[in-house]
């Protein structure tokens, strides 16, 4: 009975496009936190695509960075994560600037999430 439950649960997660690997998620978070130019993670989504893992990562960077600097940070992080995580086939990294929550009503809503 327990084997059937595990098989059904894993199949359901795949069908729902869900991914459950807390250690992998923590490893990605550690890599982001190790870079002082990155202020945090706004969103991290990983999923299986056959034998591979693909994902999207939205990082928060200093609002004073140029677009070019933010792109360079995102590219370096993408390469670093892909080099350390076996099976990670594709990772799309986007950046968002740190915003003062007192000036932007949208950012207040996002920071509460």
MOPAC internal coordinates of N, CA, C and O (Angstrom, degrees):
PM7 1SCF
backbone

  N    0.0000 0     0.00 0     0.00 0    0    0    0
  C    1.4448 1     0.00 0     0.00 0    1    0    0
  C    1.5335 1   111.23 1     0.00 0    2    1    0
  O    1.2310 1   120.03 1   138.66 1    3    2    1
  N    1.3218 1   117.54 1   -41.34 1    3    2    1
  C    1.4624 1   119.20 1  -177.30 1    5    3    2
  C    1.5304 1   111.92 1   -67.97 1    6    5    3
  O    1.2310 1   119.92 1   147.04 1    7    6    5
  N    1.3249 1   117.75 1   -32.96 1    7    6    5
  C    1.4637 1   120.52 1   177.80 1    9    7    6
  C    1.5251 1   109.93 1   -65.30 1   10    9    7
  O    1.2310 1   120.70 1   138.71 1   11   10    9
  N    1.3226 1   116.27 1   -41.29 1   11   10    9
  C    1.4675 1   120.50 1   178.41 1   13   11   10
  C    1.5207 1   110.62 1   -63.72 1   14   13   11
  O    1.2310 1   120.27 1   138.72 1   15   14   13
  N    1.3322 1   117.08 1   -41.28 1   15   14   13
  C    1.4656 1   121.15 1   179.56 1   17   15   14
  C    1.5265 1   110.57 1   -61.05 1   18   17   15
  O    1.2310 1   120.89 1   133.04 1   19   18   17
  N    1.3231 1   115.90 1   -46.96 1   19   18   17
  C    1.4684 1   120.18 1  -179.16 1   21   19   18
  C    1.5247 1   110.08 1   -62.31 1   22   21   19
  O    1.2310 1   120.14 1   136.80 1   23   22   21
  N    1.3177 1   117.34 1   -43.20 1   23   22   21
  C    1.4629 1   121.08 1   179.87 1   25   23   22
  C    1.5223 1   111.31 1   -63.01 1   26   25   23
  O    1.2310 1   120.41 1   136.64 1   27   26   25
  N    1.3231 1   116.83 1   -43.36 1   27   26   25
  C    1.4686 1   120.46 1   178.95 1   29   27   26
  C    1.5230 1   110.71 1   -65.82 1   30   29   27
  O    1.2310 1   120.41 1   137.45 1   31   30   29
  N    1.3266 1   116.82 1   -42.55 1   31   30   29
  C    1.4651 1   120.53 1  -179.83 1   33   31   30
  C    1.5218 1   110.74 1   -61.99 1   34   33   31
  O    1.2310 1   120.19 1   132.10 1   35   34   33
  N    1.3293 1   117.24 1   -47.90 1   35   34   33
  C    1.4618 1   120.80 1  -179.60 1   37   35   34
  C    1.5255 1   111.23 1   -63.19 1   38   37   35
  O    1.2310 1   120.21 1   138.55 1   39   38   37
  N    1.3130 1   117.21 1   -41.45 1   39   38   37
  C    1.4684 1   120.90 1   178.04 1   41   39   38
  C    1.5182 1   111.07 1   -63.93 1   42   41   39
  O    1.2310 1   120.71 1   140.32 1   43   42   41
  N    1.3212 1   116.26 1   -39.68 1   43   42   41
  C    1.4701 1   120.41 1   179.34 1   45   43   42
  C    1.5187 1   110.94 1   -64.65 1   46   45   43
  O    1.2310 1   120.30 1   138.70 1   47   46   45
  N    1.3277 1   117.03 1   -41.30 1   47   46   45
  C    1.4629 1   120.20 1   178.41 1   49   47   46
  C    1.5261 1   110.76 1   -61.45 1   50   49   47
  O    1.2310 1   120.45 1   139.50 1   51   50   49
  N    1.3205 1   116.75 1   -40.50 1   51   50   49
  C    1.4661 1   120.27 1   179.00 1   53   51   50
  C    1.5196 1   110.17 1   -64.44 1   54   53   51
  O    1.2310 1   120.66 1   135.09 1   55   54   53
  N    1.3309 1   116.34 1   -44.91 1   55   54   53
  C    1.4632 1   119.92 1  -179.70 1   57   55   54
  C    1.5224 1   112.06 1   -63.63 1   58   57   55
  O    1.2310 1   120.53 1   147.46 1   59   58   57
  N    1.3205 1   116.59 1   -32.54 1   59   58   57
  C    1.4640 1   120.97 1   179.46 1   61   59   58
  C    1.5249 1   112.24 1   -85.95 1   62   61   59
  O    1.2310 1   120.47 1  -176.43 1   63   62   61
  N    1.3386 1   116.71 1     3.57 1   63   62   61
  C    1.4616 1   122.27 1  -178.56 1   65   63   62
  C    1.5214 1   110.48 1    60.95 1   66   65   63
  O    1.2310 1   120.86 1  -145.75 1   67   66   65
  N    1.3184 1   115.96 1    34.25 1   67   66   65
  C    1.4619 1   121.59 1   179.84 1   69   67   66
  C    1.5276 1   109.05 1   -99.61 1   70   69   67
  O    1.2310 1   121.23 1   -17.90 1   71   70   69
  N    1.3153 1   115.24 1   162.10 1   71   70   69
  C    1.4530 1   120.85 1  -179.62 1   73   71   70
  C    1.5123 1   107.13 1  -144.77 1   74   73   71
  O    1.2310 1   120.85 1   -49.50 1   75   74   73
  N    1.3040 1   115.98 1   130.50 1   75   74   73
  C    1.4599 1   118.97 1  -177.26 1   77   75   74
  C    1.5216 1   108.92 1  -126.96 1   78   77   75
  O    1.2310 1   120.96 1   -81.19 1   79   78   77
  N    1.3081 1   115.77 1    98.81 1   79   78   77
  C    1.4553 1   121.85 1   175.34 1   81   79   78
  C    1.5259 1   107.55 1  -151.94 1   82   81   79
  O    1.2310 1   120.70 1   -96.55 1   83   82   81
  N    1.3436 1   116.27 1    83.45 1   83   82   81
  C    1.4687 1   119.87 1  -175.91 1   85   83   82
  C    1.5296 1   113.70 1   -58.72 1   86   85   83
  O    1.2310 1   119.90 1   145.16 1   87   86   85
  N    1.3223 1   117.80 1   -34.84 1   87   86   85
  C    1.4634 1   120.05 1  -179.51 1   89   87   86
  C    1.5274 1   111.55 1   -65.73 1   90   89   87
  O    1.2310 1   120.50 1   139.77 1   91   90   89
  N    1.3081 1   116.65 1   -40.23 1   91   90   89
  C    1.4597 1   120.80 1   178.26 1   93   91   90
  C    1.5275 1   110.36 1   -65.38 1   94   93   91
  O    1.2310 1   120.77 1   137.30 1   95   94   93
  N    1.3150 1   116.13 1   -42.70 1   95   94   93
  C    1.4634 1   120.63 1   177.85 1   97   95   94
  C    1.5225 1   110.39 1   -61.20 1   98   97   95
  O    1.2310 1   120.16 1   136.29 1   99   98   97
  N    1.3283 1   117.30 1   -43.71 1   99   98   97
  C    1.4692 1   121.02 1   178.96 1  101   99   98
  C    1.5249 1   111.37 1   -63.95 1  102  101   99
  O    1.2310 1   120.41 1   142.61 1  103  102  101
  N    1.3186 1   116.83 1   -37.39 1  103  102  101
  C    1.4645 1   120.37 1   178.73 1  105  103  102
  C    1.5262 1   110.99 1   -63.69 1  106  105  103
  O    1.2310 1   120.12 1   136.47 1  107  106  105
  N    1.3225 1   117.38 1   -43.53 1  107  106  105
  C    1.4685 1   120.81 1   177.09 1  109  107  106
  C    1.5267 1   109.30 1   -62.48 1  110  109  107
  O    1.2310 1   119.99 1   136.36 1  111  110  109
  N    1.3289 1   117.62 1   -43.64 1  111  110  109
  C    1.4656 1   121.11 1   179.00 1  113  111  110
  C    1.5235 1   111.01 1   -61.23 1  114  113  111
  O    1.2310 1   119.81 1   139.79 1  115  114  113
  N    1.3329 1   117.97 1   -40.21 1  115  114  113
  C    1.4723 1   121.23 1   178.36 1  117  115  114
  C    1.5277 1   110.85 1   -62.57 1  118  117  115
  O    1.2310 1   120.53 1   138.75 1  119  118  117
  N    1.3206 1   116.60 1   -41.25 1  119  118  117
  C    1.4645 1   120.00 1   179.66 1  121  119  118
  C    1.5243 1   111.14 1   -63.57 1  122  121  119
  O    1.2310 1   120.24 1   140.26 1  123  122  121
  N    1.3189 1   117.15 1   -39.74 1  123  122  121
  C    1.4660 1   120.56 1   178.55 1  125  123  122
  C    1.5256 1   109.77 1   -66.63 1  126  125  123
  O    1.2310 1   120.30 1   134.01 1  127  126  125
  N    1.3227 1   117.03 1   -45.99 1  127  126  125
  C    1.4682 1   120.90 1  -177.23 1  129  127  126
  C    1.5204 1   112.56 1   -67.27 1  130  129  127
  O    1.2310 1   119.99 1   157.83 1  131  130  129
  N    1.3277 1   117.63 1   -22.17 1  131  130  129
  C    1.4641 1   119.97 1   179.86 1  133  131  130
  C    1.5274 1   112.03 1   -73.61 1  134  133  131
  O    1.2310 1   119.94 1   166.10 1  135  134  133
  N    1.3166 1   117.73 1   -13.90 1  135  134  133
  C    1.4621 1   121.91 1   179.06 1  137  135  134
  C    1.5253 1   108.69 1   -99.56 1  138  137  135
  O    1.2310 1   120.45 1   -63.29 1  139  138  137
  N    1.3188 1   116.74 1   116.71 1  139  138  137
  C    1.4675 1   120.83 1  -175.76 1  141  139  138
  C    1.5254 1   113.40 1   -70.36 1  142  141  139
  O    1.2310 1   119.73 1   162.08 1  143  142  141
  N    1.3340 1   118.13 1   -17.92 1  143  142  141
  C    1.4644 1   120.33 1   178.34 1  145  143  142
  C    1.5238 1   112.29 1   -76.79 1  146  145  143
  O    1.2310 1   120.57 1   165.33 1  147  146  145
  N    1.3125 1   116.51 1   -14.67 1  147  146  145
  C    1.4657 1   120.73 1   179.71 1  149  147  146
  C    1.5188 1   108.94 1  -100.22 1  150  149  147
  O    1.2310 1   121.30 1   -52.35 1  151  150  149
  N    1.3120 1   115.12 1   127.65 1  151  150  149
  C    1.4628 1   120.78 1  -174.58 1  153  151  150
  C    1.5228 1   113.28 1   -88.50 1  154  153  151
  O    1.2310 1   120.19 1   165.66 1  155  154  153
  N    1.3238 1   117.24 1   -14.34 1  155  154  153
  C    1.4523 1   119.80 1   179.26 1  157  155  154
  C    1.5121 1   112.07 1   159.88 1  158  157  155
  O    1.2310 1   121.90 1     6.63 1  159  158  157
  N    1.3266 1   113.96 1  -173.37 1  159  158  157
  C    1.4623 1   121.63 1   179.78 1  161  159  158
  C    1.5155 1   108.27 1  -115.38 1  162  161  159
  O    1.2310 1   120.67 1   -52.13 1  163  162  161
  N    1.3055 1   116.32 1   127.87 1  163  162  161
  C    1.4594 1   120.50 1   174.97 1  165  163  162
  C    1.5274 1   110.02 1   -90.60 1  166  165  163
  O    1.2310 1   120.29 1   144.01 1  167  166  165
  N    1.3480 1   117.06 1   -35.99 1  167  166  165
  C    1.4621 1   119.84 1  -177.89 1  169  167  166
  C    1.5267 1   109.53 1  -156.07 1  170  169  167
  O    1.2310 1   120.85 1   -42.12 1  171  170  169
  N    1.3228 1   115.98 1   137.88 1  171  170  169
  C    1.4575 1   122.13 1   176.07 1  173  171  170
  C    1.5174 1   107.61 1  -138.92 1  174  173  171
  O    1.2310 1   120.79 1   -58.18 1  175  174  173
  N    1.3226 1   116.09 1   121.82 1  175  174  173
  C    1.4725 1   121.43 1   179.42 1  177  175  174
  C    1.5205 1   108.78 1  -132.32 1  178  177  175
  O    1.2310 1   121.52 1   -55.70 1  179  178  177
  N    1.3090 1   114.69 1   124.30 1  179  178  177
  C    1.4568 1   121.36 1   177.52 1  181  179  178
  C    1.5194 1   108.30 1  -122.47 1  182  181  179
  O    1.2310 1   120.76 1   -32.26 1  183  182  181
  N    1.3308 1   116.15 1   147.74 1  183  182  181
  C    1.4675 1   119.59 1   176.52 1  185  183  182
  C    1.5144 1   109.01 1  -154.62 1  186  185  183
  O    1.2310 1   121.47 1   -19.01 1  187  186  185
  N    1.2998 1   114.78 1   160.99 1  187  186  185
  C    1.4612 1   121.36 1   177.47 1  189  187  186
  C    1.5168 1   109.87 1   -87.01 1  190  189  187
  O    1.2310 1   121.11 1   -37.83 1  191  190  189
  N    1.3069 1   115.48 1   142.17 1  191  190  189
  C    1.4647 1   122.85 1   172.77 1  193  191  190
  C    1.5223 1   105.21 1  -133.23 1  194  193  191
  O    1.2310 1   120.87 1   -92.08 1  195  194  193
  N    1.3233 1   115.95 1    87.92 1  195  194  193
  C    1.4576 1   120.34 1  -173.24 1  197  195  194
  C    1.5132 1   108.81 1    66.90 1  198  197  195
  O    1.2310 1   119.90 1    50.68 1  199  198  197
  N    1.3288 1   117.80 1  -129.32 1  199  198  197
  C    1.4660 1   119.70 1  -178.85 1  201  199  198
  C    1.5326 1   113.51 1   -82.98 1  202  201  199
  O    1.2310 1   120.24 1   178.86 1  203  202  201
  N    1.3150 1   117.14 1    -1.14 1  203  202  201
  C    1.4581 1   121.25 1  -175.16 1  205  203  202
  C    1.5227 1   111.91 1  -107.31 1  206  205  203
  O    1.2310 1   121.49 1   -11.80 1  207  206  205
  N    1.3195 1   114.76 1   168.20 1  207  206  205
  C    1.4588 1   122.55 1   173.84 1  209  207  206
  C    1.5181 1   106.59 1  -116.07 1  210  209  207
  O    1.2310 1   120.53 1   -44.46 1  211  210  209
  N    1.3148 1   116.60 1   135.54 1  211  210  209
  C    1.4629 1   122.10 1   175.17 1  213  211  210
  C    1.5232 1   107.47 1  -128.54 1  214  213  211
  O    1.2310 1   120.67 1   -22.96 1  215  214  213
  N    1.3210 1   116.32 1   157.04 1  215  214  213
  C    1.4486 1   117.08 1  -178.98 1  217  215  214
  C    1.5073 1   114.12 1  -164.70 1  218  217  215
  O    1.2310 1   122.34 1    -7.84 1  219  218  217
  N    1.3212 1   113.13 1   172.16 1  219  218  217
  C    1.4607 1   122.13 1   173.53 1  221  219  218
  C    1.5201 1   107.66 1  -128.52 1  222  221  219
  O    1.2310 1   121.20 1   -35.24 1  223  222  221
  N    1.3025 1   115.31 1   144.76 1  223  222  221
  C    1.4532 1   121.94 1  -178.33 1  225  223  222
  C    1.5216 1   108.07 1  -139.80 1  226  225  223
  O    1.2310 1   120.60 1   -55.41 1  227  226  225
  N    1.3210 1   116.45 1   124.59 1  227  226  225
  C    1.4643 1   120.92 1   175.29 1  229  227  226
  C    1.5164 1   107.50 1  -111.04 1  230  229  227
  O    1.2310 1   121.13 1   -63.03 1  231  230  229
  N    1.3328 1   115.45 1   116.97 1  231  230  229
  C    1.4607 1   120.59 1  -178.41 1  233  231  230
  C    1.5244 1   109.99 1  -105.57 1  234  233  231
  O    1.2310 1   121.37 1   -27.15 1  235  234  233
  N    1.3180 1   114.98 1   152.85 1  235  234  233
  C    1.4606 1   121.96 1   177.76 1  237  235  234
  C    1.5228 1   107.38 1  -100.06 1  238  237  235
  O    1.2310 1   120.92 1   -53.42 1  239  238  237
  N    1.3236 1   115.85 1   126.58 1  239  238  237
  C    1.4654 1   121.51 1  -179.71 1  241  239  238
  C    1.5290 1   109.44 1  -121.30 1  242  241  239
  O    1.2310 1   121.28 1   -13.21 1  243  242  241
  N    1.3103 1   115.16 1   166.79 1  243  242  241
  C    1.4637 1   121.51 1   177.85 1  245  243  242
  C    1.5247 1   109.52 1   -58.95 1  246  245  243
  O    1.2310 1   120.61 1   -48.85 1  247  246  245
  N    1.3205 1   116.44 1   131.15 1  247  246  245
  C    1.4583 1   121.54 1  -179.43 1  249  247  246
  C    1.5199 1   113.57 1   -64.19 1  250  249  247
  O    1.2310 1   120.02 1   164.12 1  251  250  249
  N    1.3277 1   117.58 1   -15.88 1  251  250  249
  C    1.4561 1   121.36 1   179.19 1  253  251  250
  C    1.5215 1   114.06 1   -85.09 1  254  253  251
  O    1.2310 1   120.26 1   174.87 1  255  254  253
  N    1.3199 1   117.12 1    -5.13 1  255  254  253
  C    1.4713 1   120.28 1   179.10 1  257  255  254
  C    1.5181 1   110.47 1   -69.58 1  258  257  255
  O    1.2310 1   121.17 1   -33.00 1  259  258  257
  N    1.3195 1   115.37 1   147.00 1  259  258  257
  C    1.4621 1   119.00 1   172.06 1  261  259  258
  C    1.5293 1   107.93 1   -76.20 1  262  261  259
  O    1.2310 1   120.91 1   -14.86 1  263  262  261
  N    1.3121 1   115.86 1   165.14 1  263  262  261
  C    1.4657 1   120.33 1   177.27 1  265  263  262
  C    1.5252 1   109.39 1   -60.28 1  266  265  263
  O    1.2310 1   120.64 1   139.71 1  267  266  265
  N    1.3168 1   116.37 1   -40.29 1  267  266  265
  C    1.4599 1   121.15 1  -179.76 1  269  267  266
  C    1.5317 1   111.34 1   -63.30 1  270  269  267
  O    1.2310 1   120.32 1   136.68 1  271  270  269
  N    1.3288 1   116.99 1   -43.32 1  271  270  269
  C    1.4658 1   120.71 1   178.53 1  273  271  270
  C    1.5302 1   111.09 1   -64.08 1  274  273  271
  O    1.2310 1   120.43 1   136.30 1  275  274  273
  N    1.3253 1   116.79 1   -43.70 1  275  274  273
  C    1.4615 1   120.66 1   179.54 1  277  275  274
  C    1.5260 1   110.53 1   -63.23 1  278  277  275
  O    1.2310 1   120.57 1   139.79 1  279  278  277
  N    1.3273 1   116.51 1   -40.21 1  279  278  277
  C    1.4645 1   120.54 1   178.15 1  281  279  278
  C    1.5254 1   110.68 1   -63.72 1  282  281  279
  O    1.2310 1   120.50 1   137.81 1  283  282  281
  N    1.3168 1   116.65 1   -42.19 1  283  282  281
  C    1.4671 1   120.98 1   179.20 1  285  283  282
  C    1.5287 1   110.82 1   -62.39 1  286  285  283
  O    1.2310 1   120.26 1   136.65 1  287  286  285
  N    1.3320 1   117.12 1   -43.35 1  287  286  285
  C    1.4723 1   120.96 1   177.72 1  289  287  286
  C    1.5240 1   110.84 1   -61.52 1  290  289  287
  O    1.2310 1   120.63 1   136.07 1  291  290  289
  N    1.3293 1   116.40 1   -43.93 1  291  290  289
  C    1.4665 1   120.81 1  -179.61 1  293  291  290
  C    1.5254 1   110.75 1   -63.61 1  294  293  291
  O    1.2310 1   120.23 1   138.39 1  295  294  293
  N    1.3178 1   117.16 1   -41.61 1  295  294  293
  C    1.4616 1   121.36 1  -179.95 1  297  295  294
  C    1.5261 1   111.07 1   -65.67 1  298  297  295
  O    1.2310 1   120.31 1   136.49 1  299  298  297
  N    1.3291 1   117.02 1   -43.51 1  299  298  297
  C    1.4643 1   120.54 1   178.46 1  301  299  298
  C    1.5253 1   111.05 1   -62.83 1  302  301  299
  O    1.2310 1   120.49 1   137.53 1  303  302  301
  N    1.3287 1   116.67 1   -42.47 1  303  302  301
  C    1.4618 1   120.13 1   178.72 1  305  303  302
  C    1.5229 1   110.54 1   -64.19 1  306  305  303
  O    1.2310 1   120.69 1   135.66 1  307  306  305
  N    1.3125 1   116.30 1   -44.34 1  307  306  305
  C    1.4666 1   120.73 1   179.39 1  309  307  306
  C    1.5312 1   110.35 1   -56.99 1  310  309  307
  O    1.2310 1   120.07 1   131.93 1  311  310  309
  N    1.3137 1   117.47 1   -48.07 1  311  310  309
  C    1.4610 1   121.51 1  -179.79 1  313  311  310
  C    1.5250 1   111.61 1   -64.76 1  314  313  311
  O    1.2310 1   120.35 1   139.82 1  315  314  313
  N    1.3232 1   116.93 1   -40.18 1  315  314  313
  C    1.4597 1   121.56 1   179.84 1  317  315  314
  C    1.5235 1   111.77 1   -64.01 1  318  317  315
  O    1.2310 1   120.60 1   133.82 1  319  318  317
  N    1.3225 1   116.47 1   -46.18 1  319  318  317
  C    1.4662 1   120.58 1  -179.26 1  321  319  318
  C    1.5263 1   110.16 1   -66.04 1  322  321  319
  O    1.2310 1   120.32 1   135.21 1  323  322  321
  N    1.3257 1   116.99 1   -44.79 1  323  322  321
  C    1.4700 1   120.16 1  -179.04 1  325  323  322
  C    1.5290 1   111.43 1   -63.63 1  326  325  323
  O    1.2310 1   119.97 1   146.94 1  327  326  325
  N    1.3263 1   117.66 1   -33.06 1  327  326  325
  C    1.4629 1   120.84 1   179.52 1  329  327  326
  C    1.5284 1   111.86 1   -71.76 1  330  329  327
  O    1.2310 1   120.01 1   151.62 1  331  330  329
  N    1.3212 1   117.59 1   -28.38 1  331  330  329
  C    1.4639 1   121.41 1  -175.31 1  333  331  330
  C    1.5228 1   114.57 1   -95.74 1  334  333  331
  O    1.2310 1   119.81 1   159.45 1  335  334  333
  N    1.3141 1   117.97 1   -20.55 1  335  334  333
  C    1.4652 1   121.39 1  -175.58 1  337  335  334
  C    1.5265 1   108.79 1  -106.56 1  338  337  335
  O    1.2310 1   121.13 1   -70.78 1  339  338  337
  N    1.3063 1   115.45 1   109.22 1  339  338  337
  C    1.4657 1   120.57 1   179.74 1  341  339  338
  C    1.5257 1   108.98 1   -68.87 1  342  341  339
  O    1.2310 1   120.87 1   -47.65 1  343  342  341
  N    1.3077 1   115.94 1   132.35 1  343  342  341
  C    1.4591 1   120.64 1   178.02 1  345  343  342
  C    1.5199 1   113.85 1    93.33 1  346  345  343
  O    1.2310 1   120.35 1   171.95 1  347  346  345
  N    1.3370 1   116.93 1    -8.05 1  347  346  345
  C    1.4662 1   119.80 1   178.66 1  349  347  346
  C    1.5241 1   107.91 1   -79.54 1  350  349  347
  O    1.2310 1   120.86 1   -72.98 1  351  350  349
  N    1.2973 1   115.97 1   107.02 1  351  350  349
  C    1.4634 1   121.56 1  -174.68 1  353  351  350
  C    1.5287 1   111.57 1   -85.99 1  354  353  351
  O    1.2310 1   120.60 1   138.70 1  355  354  353
  N    1.3334 1   116.46 1   -41.30 1  355  354  353
  C    1.4651 1   119.79 1  -175.97 1  357  355  354
  C    1.5221 1   109.37 1  -144.45 1  358  357  355
  O    1.2310 1   120.87 1   -45.59 1  359  358  357
  N    1.3207 1   115.95 1   134.41 1  359  358  357
  C    1.4581 1   122.13 1   175.32 1  361  359  358
  C    1.5194 1   107.84 1  -137.43 1  362  361  359
  O    1.2310 1   120.67 1   -62.27 1  363  362  361
  N    1.3088 1   116.32 1   117.73 1  363  362  361
  C    1.4581 1   121.60 1   177.43 1  365  363  362
  C    1.5269 1   106.90 1   -96.42 1  366  365  363
  O    1.2310 1   120.58 1   -60.59 1  367  366  365
  N    1.3245 1   116.50 1   119.41 1  367  366  365
  C    1.4618 1   121.68 1  -178.98 1  369  367  366
  C    1.5201 1   108.49 1  -110.46 1  370  369  367
  O    1.2310 1   120.95 1   -54.73 1  371  370  369
  N    1.3270 1   115.79 1   125.27 1  371  370  369
  C    1.4642 1   121.17 1   175.11 1  373  371  370
  C    1.5211 1   108.35 1  -119.09 1  374  373  371
  O    1.2310 1   121.03 1   -20.61 1  375  374  373
  N    1.3257 1   115.63 1   159.39 1  375  374  373
  C    1.4608 1   120.29 1  -178.56 1  377  375  374
  C    1.5224 1   110.62 1  -119.26 1  378  377  375
  O    1.2310 1   121.71 1   -30.55 1  379  378  377
  N    1.3165 1   114.33 1   149.45 1  379  378  377
  C    1.4632 1   122.33 1   173.39 1  381  379  378
  C    1.5163 1   107.21 1  -134.55 1  382  381  379
  O    1.2310 1   120.03 1   -42.55 1  383  382  381
  N    1.3256 1   117.55 1   137.45 1  383  382  381
  C    1.4600 1   119.18 1   180.00 1  385  383  382
  C    1.5250 1   111.59 1   -76.33 1  386  385  383
  O    1.2310 1   121.30 1   -27.73 1  387  386  385
  N    1.3251 1   115.13 1   152.27 1  387  386  385
  C    1.4596 1   120.35 1   171.53 1  389  387  386
  C    1.5140 1   106.43 1   -66.66 1  390  389  387
  O    1.2310 1   120.72 1   -48.52 1  391  390  389
  N    1.3206 1   116.22 1   131.48 1  391  390  389
  C    1.4624 1   120.10 1   178.84 1  393  391  390
  C    1.5207 1   109.36 1  -119.47 1  394  393  391
  O    1.2310 1   120.77 1   -31.98 1  395  394  393
  N    1.3006 1   116.14 1   148.02 1  395  394  393
  C    1.4575 1   120.90 1   174.76 1  397  395  394
  C    1.5237 1   107.78 1   -73.73 1  398  397  395
  O    1.2310 1   119.46 1   -64.25 1  399  398  397
  N    1.3370 1   118.64 1   115.75 1  399  398  397
  C    1.4632 1   120.13 1  -176.66 1  401  399  398
  C    1.5239 1   113.36 1   -63.47 1  402  401  399
  O    1.2310 1   119.99 1   163.61 1  403  402  401
  N    1.3170 1   117.62 1   -16.39 1  403  402  401
  C    1.4644 1   120.31 1   178.88 1  405  403  402
  C    1.5245 1   111.71 1   -79.93 1  406  405  403
  O    1.2310 1   120.52 1   160.77 1  407  406  405
  N    1.3306 1   116.61 1   -19.23 1  407  406  405
  C    1.4590 1   120.45 1  -178.71 1  409  407  406
  C    1.5183 1   113.26 1   -97.52 1  410  409  407
  O    1.2310 1   119.80 1   157.95 1  411  410  409
  N    1.3166 1   117.99 1   -22.05 1  411  410  409
  C    1.4602 1   121.47 1  -173.86 1  413  411  410
  C    1.5228 1   110.44 1  -126.45 1  414  413  411
  O    1.2310 1   120.17 1   -64.05 1  415  414  413
  N    1.3233 1   117.29 1   115.95 1  415  414  413
  C    1.4636 1   119.81 1  -179.73 1  417  415  414
  C    1.5203 1   111.37 1   -67.66 1  418  417  415
  O    1.2310 1   119.60 1   146.35 1  419  418  417
  N    1.3203 1   118.36 1   -33.65 1  419  418  417
  C    1.4550 1   120.58 1   178.61 1  421  419  418
  C    1.5227 1   110.63 1   -64.76 1  422  421  419
  O    1.2310 1   119.98 1   138.84 1  423  422  421
  N    1.3280 1   117.64 1   -41.16 1  423  422  421
  C    1.4604 1   119.64 1  -178.28 1  425  423  422
  C    1.5211 1   111.29 1   -66.48 1  426  425  423
  O    1.2310 1   119.40 1   148.22 1  427  426  425
  N    1.3250 1   118.75 1   -31.78 1  427  426  425
  C    1.4733 1   120.46 1   175.94 1  429  427  426
  C    1.5176 1   110.01 1   -61.07 1  430  429  427
  O    1.2310 1   120.55 1   138.08 1  431  430  429
  N    1.3130 1   116.56 1   -41.92 1  431  430  429
  C    1.4681 1   120.39 1   179.51 1  433  431  430
  C    1.5236 1   110.35 1   -65.97 1  434  433  431
  O    1.2310 1   120.09 1   138.74 1  435  434  433
  N    1.3252 1   117.43 1   -41.26 1  435  434  433
  C    1.4608 1   120.50 1  -178.84 1  437  435  434
  C    1.5195 1   111.67 1   -68.66 1  438  437  435
  O    1.2310 1   119.84 1   141.85 1  439  438  437
  N    1.3174 1   117.91 1   -38.15 1  439  438  437
  C    1.4533 1   120.76 1  -178.52 1  441  439  438
  C    1.5236 1   112.01 1   -69.70 1  442  441  439
  O    1.2310 1   120.05 1   157.01 1  443  442  441
  N    1.3262 1   117.50 1   -22.99 1  443  442  441
  C    1.4657 1   120.23 1   177.78 1  445  443  442
  C    1.5161 1   111.30 1   -75.27 1  446  445  443
  O    1.2310 1   119.88 1   156.90 1  447  446  445
  N    1.3341 1   117.84 1   -23.10 1  447  446  445
  C    1.4706 1   120.55 1  -176.20 1  449  447  446
  C    1.4765 1   112.52 1   -65.92 1  450  449  447
  O    1.2310 1   120.10 1   180.00 1  451  450  449

